Amino acid sequence: MHVNRGKSTTFAPIMHVVSIDKQVVNQMPPVNFPGRIHVINAISQVKSAVTALEKSPIVGFDTETKPCFRRGERHNVALLQLSTHTDAFLFRLNKTGIPLPLKHFLEDTHSIKVGLSTTDDFHQLARVSDLHPGGFIELQQMVKQYSITDMSLQKIFAILFHQKISKGQQLSNWEAPQLSEAQQRYAAIDAWACLCIYEHLHAGDFVPESSPYYHEITEAI
C-alpha cells in the first residue's frame, strides 16, 4: 500500500459576500431627505416631538458629537436624531439634556428604534443621563444575515439603494449656536437611512445573490 508522506493539501474556504468599494460609492448620486426637519432646541418642545414619534411603529436613530481635535479633549453627545419617513426630529441635547419624555421613549421596549453601532451611542449617552435603552435594533447585526460585510451606514445604504450619503458634515461643530441647513440635512438623513435599511431588509426586498456587489472571497487559513 502506498502512503503519501508529502505535505497535505489544504484549500482556503470560499465565502460569498456583499461588499462595495469606496470609489463606487463616490460615483453614486447623492440622497436627499424627503421629509420635514424639526430642530428641538428647548425642553418645552420635547413632549410634542415625542408624541409625534410615538405614532410611528418604528423610527430611525442616530447621534452626533462635536469632534475632538486635541489629545484629552472630550465632548458629550450634542444631538440625538429620531426619524420617521416623513419627519426627522433633531434633539439638541447640549441645550436640553434628556428630558423625561425623551428618556421614556428611548427606554420603551414597545417603541422600536433602529440604529447602527448603537453600543457606542449608548455609551456616549450614559454620560448625559442614567439611560437604559430599550426596543433597539442593531443594523450591524442584521446585515450579516444578508452576507453584507460592510459595516458603515454609507456603504450599506449604497449597496441597497445605489445612492450616496454625503459625510461632508460629519466633523462639523454639533454644538454650534445654530445648526446649518447642511448639518440638519446630514443629521436627518443618517437617522432616516437606518429606518430605510431596516424596512428594505425586513420586507425581503434584498436578495444577496442578485446584488451587483455579490462576490466571492477566499478566507485566510
N, C-alpha and C positions, 0 to 999 in steps of 0.2 A: 504494500500500500504506500502510495506516495504522499508524503506530508509536506505541505507548503510551509517552510520555515522563514519565508521572507516577511517583509513588513505587511501588515494587514492594510487593506484599502478602506479608507473612510470617505464618506460622502457628506458634504455640508448640506444640511437641510435647507430646503427652499420654502420661502414664505410668500404668500400673496398679500400685498398691502396696497393701501391707497395713500399716496403722498404727492405733494406738489412742490415744484421748485419756486423759489422766491422770484426768479426772473419771469416766470409765467404769471404769477400773481400781479406783478407790476404792470403787465400789459393789459390787464382787465379793466373794464370801465368801472368808475367809482360808484359806490352805492350811496343812495340818499335816504334819509329817514322820511317816511311817508306821512307821519302824523304830526301832532301838536306837541310842543315842548313847554313844560311848566317848571319854572325855577322857583324852588321853595326857599325863600330867604329868611322867613320868620316862623317862630313856633306857632303863631296863630294860623298859619297856612297849612300846617301838617295834618290836622284831623280831616279836613275836607279832601286832601290829596289821598290819604289812606282810604277813606270811604270810597273814593272813585276806584282805587286799585282793588278793593275787596269785591267789586262787581265782576272782576275778571277771574276765570278759573285758574289761570296760570300767567305769570309775569316773568320778564327777563330781569336779571340783576347784575349790577357791577358796581365798582367803587373807583374813585380816583384820589390820589395823594400827591401833594406837591413834591416834585423830585428833589433829591438831595445831591448836591454837587461838592460837598466838603466832608472830609472824614469826621465821623462822630455826629454829624447832623442827622436829625430825625424829625419827621412830621407825622401828625395823626391824620387819619382819613379826613379829607376835606369835602368829598362829595360822594353821595350814595344815589345810584340810579335804579329806578324801577320802571319798567315799560310794558305796556300792552301793545297791540298792533296799531292803536290809534293815538295813544298818549304816552309821553315819557315824562316822568316826574323826577326832577333833579333836586335832591335834598342837600342843602349846603350845611353839612354837619359842623363845619368850622364856625358857623354862625348860630346853629340851633342845638347842637348836640343831638342825642337820640331821644326825643320826647316819647312819652308812654304810648301814644297811638302807633307810632312807627315801630317801637320796640315790640309791642304785642303782635303787630303784623309780621315782623321778621321771625318771631318765635312761634307763630301759629302753624301747627302741622297740617292744618286743612287748607292753608293758603300756599299754593305751590309756587316756588321761586326757582328759576333755572339760571345757573351761572357757570363760569369757567374759572378753575383754580380757586374755588371758594374757600378752601382751607386757609390760604394766605389772606383772603379778605376777612375771614372770621378772626384770625389772629390780630389783624390790624384794628378791627372794630372793638376787640376786647380792651383796647387801650382807652376807648371812648366811653364804653358802657359795659355793665355787667349783663352781657347779652348771651342768650342761649338759643342760637338759630335752630329753626325747625321748618320742615317742609321744603328743604332744598334738594335739587337735583344737580349733580355734578356732571357737566358735559364731557370732561376729560375721561371719565369712566365710561360714559355712554358710547362715545365714538369708537372705542376699542372694539365694541361688539360688531362694528361695521368695517373692520380692518383698516380704519383710519389711524395712521401713526403720527400725523402732525398734531401737535397739541395747542398751537396758538389759535386764537379766535380768528385772526385774519386768514390763515390758511384753511381752517375748517370751513369758514364761510365761502371762501373761493372755490373749494372742492365741490360744495353743494350747489352754489348759486352762480358761479362764474362771474363774480363781481368782487371788486377790491374795497376793503375797508381801509380808509386812509388813517395812518397813525401819526399824522403831522402834528397833532395837538397833545400827544401823549406826555411830553416833557414840558408842557406849559405850566404856568402858575395857577394851580387849582384853588389857591387861597386869595386870588385877586379880588379887589373890592367888587368888581362886576365881571361875570363870565362873558367872554366874547361870543358872538354868534357861532364862530367856528368851534369854540370849546363846547358850546351847548349841543351842536350837531354831533360832534365826536362822542360826547358822553351818552347822548340818546341812542346813537347807533350801536354802541357797544352793548348796552342792555337789551335793546330790541333784537339784535343779531342772535343773542343767546336764545331768545324765545323762538325765533325763526328756525334755528338749527334744531332745537328740540322737537318742534312740531313736524318738521320735514322728516326727521328720522322716525319719530313715533308713528307717523301716518304710513310708513313703509314706502315712501316716495324715493328712497335712495337704495339702489342696488349696486353694491361694490363692483361686481363683475362687469357692469355696464358703464362704469365711470372711465373717462379717458385717462384718469390718473391711477388706474389699477395696473399694477405690475409686479413682477417677481423680484425678490431679493434673496441673496444667499446669506444665511446666518453663519457667523464665525463659530468654529468648534475648537 
